[in-house]
Amino acid sequence: MTPRILLICLLLLCAACNTHVQRKVTPAFYYWKQTWTGNTTELQYVQQLPAKRLYIKMFDVDLDEITKEPVPVAIFRQRAPFPDSVDIVPVVFVMNEVWEKADSNLAPKIARLLQQLCDSIPAARMPEIQLDCDWTKTTRANYFSFIQQIKKQPFFQHRQLSATIRMYQLKYLTSSGVPPVDKGLLMCYNMGDLHKPGDHNSILDVATMTSYIGNDRIAGYPLPLDIALPLFEWSVLFRNGQYIGILRNVGEKELRNTLLFTHSGERLYTVQKDTLISGYPLQKGNVVRRETSDHKALEASARLVAQQRQAYDPIIIFYHLDSVTLHNYPLDELQKIYRLFN
């Protein structure tokens, strides 16, 4: 080989190494409400994003207060047809407390109910089923055993099985373990301490995310990972420095009432007098922290996660499809964010 030909080969090799590999990214939405009504705004976002999958929470599994046995709650109801343009992924959320004791009958019960709820959905439009659970190192054995059992159920045959992965489960891989599923769904939200008082954002924070994903934890995770990004906000109530709970339907508009609240820091609002807002009794001195997943933080987080590329074409799922919340997220902004993963 002549020096000139050798040089050309080296240049071509370098060019190939530096070529960006185009990913086939699939945009999607979670739907976490109990009833599907075919809301006009939600359908518009599905069609124009355009979303290719809807991840529908079909029911929760919790412990009965009296019998302490696992029972399905918040069962999904479909009141309108799903759009024909999307595949449907049923999701089952299981409380971690369920795994405090093993139950060999749980897998067939869940599979049977799930099959009943999905009876009207064409089988070809259900390529995947997802399990959502915030397992810990003390419950992982029973949870992972359950996964092995449910994979044997007929309804789960010939479909991908995925499981949600929390940020701490990614970071503490050895103690958390890896669920025996086909792929994971990395939840890129709820990464801070919701119960801790202060002016932080527990939903989405770039610095906190960086500490969890490190330089290569996503790229090096032993399962292919889809990515979930947050489209939600909430107000968190503290009394005497203690976490009380989340205030539903109490937003920026209510908190900006200067007769009732004083604003301090970036997110904190202090109650000035005893009052009742959206059915919540608030006492003078209570503190409300307003947490959001605004576009700036969302885009910065997506860029950070997209830097760790696996050899896998990911599904990018926005949590979640809700007409009220979607007004804060123009379609072109969401399109820009999921395309960061191309």
N, C-alpha and C positions, 0 to 999 in steps of 0.2 A: 504494500500500500504506500503510495507516494505521500510525502508530507502534506501536499495540498489537499488530497482526498481525506487524509487523517484529520486535518483541521476542520474540513467541512462536516465530517461525522461528529466531531466534538461539539461544534456549534449547534448542530441539529439536536444532539443529545441534551445540551444545556437548555435549548429552547423548549424541548419537550418537558423537561423537569420543571420549568417555570410556568408552563401553561396551566391556567386555572381550570380545574375539572368542574364542568357544569353539572350541578345537581338537579334532579327532578323533584323539586319540593312540592309537597301536597298540602295546601291550606285547609284548615278544618275549624270547627267550633265545638266546644262543649255546650250541652244544654242541661242545666242543673235545676230547672224548675219542675214541679210535679206534674204539670199539665201542658201538653202541646196543643195550642189553639190556632196555629197558622198565622200568627201576628204579622201584619203587613211589613213593618220595619224589619223584623227578624228575617222574613223571607227575602226581602230586598238585599240584606247583607249576605245571606247565604248565596244568592244568585249572582251578585255583582262582585263579591270578593275575588274569584268565585270559590266557595268552599266545596270540597270534594267529599268530605265526610262530616257526619254529625255524630258526636259521642253523647249518647242519651243515658242519663242516670235512670235506671229502671226501678231500683229500690235500694234502701239501706238494710243492713242486717245489724240488729242491736240486741242487747239482752233484755228480756222481759223483766219488769220491775219486781214482779211477784215470784215467777217460777225461776228466774235467772237463766232461762233457756234462750238460745238464739231465735229471733223472730224477724220477719220482714216488716219494715215500716216505710212510710212515705212512698207508697207504690205508685208508679207512673201511670198516667191516664192520657191516652191519645184521643183528642177531640177533632182533629183535622188530619188530612193526608200529609205525609212527609213529602217534600219536593222530590221529584223524580230524578233530579240531577245529582243526588248525593247517595253515597252508601251510608248505612246505619251501623254504628258500633254500640251495642248494649254495654252499659257499665254498671257494676254492682259495687256499692260502697259498704265495706265491712268494718265496724268499730273494732279497735284493737282489743277491747275487753273480751270479745267473743273468743279469743284464742287462749284465754286463761286456762281452759281445759279442752281436751280433744273431744271431737264429736264426729264419729265416722258417718253419721246420717246426714250431716249438714250439706255435703257436696251434692248428693242426689236431690235434696229438697230445693236447693238454690237452682240447680239446673232445670228442674221441673217447672218451677215458677217462672224462670226466665224464658223458657220455651213457650209457656202459655202467653206471656206478655208480648212475645215477638211473633206470635202466630200469623199476624197479618202482613209481616214484612217478608218479601221474597228472599229465599235462602241465598240467592246469588248476590244480594245487596248487603249481606252481613259477613264481610270477610274476616272480622275480628271481634273478639269479646275481651273486655277489660275488667280487671279487678283493681279496686282502689282501697288501699289499707295502709295506715301509718303504723306498720309493725315495728317492734323493737327487738333487741337481742334476746329478751326473755320470752318473747312470743313467736319468734321467727320459726322455730321448729314445728309448732302446730300449724302455723300459717302455710309454711312451705309444704307440709304434709297434705294439707287441704288442697293446695294447688295440684299436687300429683294425683289426688283422688278425682278432682273435678275435670281434669284433662281426659279422664277415661269415660266421662259421661257422653252419651251419643250426641247430644246437642253441641258439644264442644269439638267433636271430631271434624277434621278437615277445615278448621278455622284457626287463625292465629290467636294465641292467647297473650295478652300484654298485662303488665302490672305497673302501677304508678311507683315512681321512685322519688322520695323527698331529698332535699338538698343534703341533709345530714346523713342520709343513707348512702349518698354518693361519696361524701367525704370520708365517712367511717365505714368503708367497704368491708373491712375484715370482721368487725363486730356485728355489722348489720346483715351481712350475707347477701347473696344474689338470688332472687327468686327464680325457680325453675320454669321460666316462661320463654316465649319466643322472642320477645322484645320488651323494653321498658319505656315508660313515659316520664321524662324528667320534669318535675313541677318546679318551674322557675318563679316561685312566689311563696308567700308565707314563710320567709326565711329568717325573720327576726323574732324577738320575744314579744308576743302580743300582750302578755300579762305584766310586763315590766313597765313601770311608769317612766315618763320622759318624752323627749321631743323627737323620737326616732320613727321610722316608717317600717313596720314589721312586714308589710306586704311585699315591697320591692325596694331594694337598696343595692346599688352597684358595688359599693365597698364590701358589704356583707356577702354578696354573691361571689365576689372575687376570692374571699377567704374560703368559700365552700368548694368552688370548682378548681382552684389551683391553676397550674399551668397545663395540665393534661388529663384531669380526672374524667372529663367527659369523653375525650378521645380514647382514653385507655379503659373505659368501662367495658366489662366482658359481655354486655348485651348491646344490640343496636338500640339507640335511644331516639324516640320522638321527643318533641319539645313542646311544653305548654307554657304560654305567657298570659299574664293577668289582664283582664278588662273588668275591674271592679274596684270598689272603694267602700269604706265604712267609717263609722265614728265609734270610738272606744271610750267607755266611761270608767273613771277612777274616783274612788271615795276614800279620803284619808290615805292616799298612796296605794290603795289596794284595788286590783282589777275587779270590776263589777260585771261587765259584759259589753256586748256590742249593741249599739242603738240602731235598730233598723229604721229606715226612712227619716233619719235625722242627718241632713246634709249641710253643705256650705251655706245655703240660703238661710237655714234656721240658725246656724252658728254665727252668722254675720249680724245678728240682731244685737246691736250695742246696748240695748236696754236690759238684756238678759245675760250677755257674755262679754268678757274682756279677752282680747286676743294677745297672746304672748308667744314668743318664739315663732317657729314656722308652722306648727300644727296644733298648738295647745289653745284651748278656750276654757276660761274659768267662769263658772256659774255665779252670777251676782246676787240672785235672790231665788228662793224656793219657787219652782215653777213646774208645769206639766207640758211636755212636748211630745207629740205623737204617741201619747199614752204612757210616756216614761216620767215618773216623778224625779225631778232633779233638785238637789239641795244646794244651798249657797256654799261655795267653796269646792264643790265637785269640779273635776277637771275632765274635759272631753278632748281626746286626741283625734284629729281628722287625718285619716290615712288614705292615700290614693295610689293609683298606678298611672301617673300622667304620661303623656306621649314622650317627653324628653327622657325620663327614666326607662321607659319601655324600650325605646330605640337603643339607648346605651347598653341596656342589659342584653338585648338581642344581638348586638354587635359583638359583645363579649363572649356570648355562648357560641355564636357562629364561627368564631376563630378556631374553636376546637372541632375540627371536622372528622367525623368517622367515615369509613368507607361504606356509607349507607345513605340512601335518599330519605331524608326525614319527613315526617308529617309535622307541620307546625300548627298547633291547636291553640286557639284563643279561648280563654275561660272568662266569661261565658256569654252565650247568645241571649241577651236580655235587652228589650227595646228601650228601657229607661236608661241603662248604662251606655248603650251604643251611641247615644247622642253626643257623648264626650269623645268619640273615636271616629272621625271621618274615614270613609272607606279608603281614600287614597293613602292615608297614613298607615292603615293596617296592611294594605298592599305593599307599601314600601318596606314595612318591617318583615313580612314573611319572605320577601325577595332577598333580604340580606343573607338568607341561608342558601341561595343559589350558588 
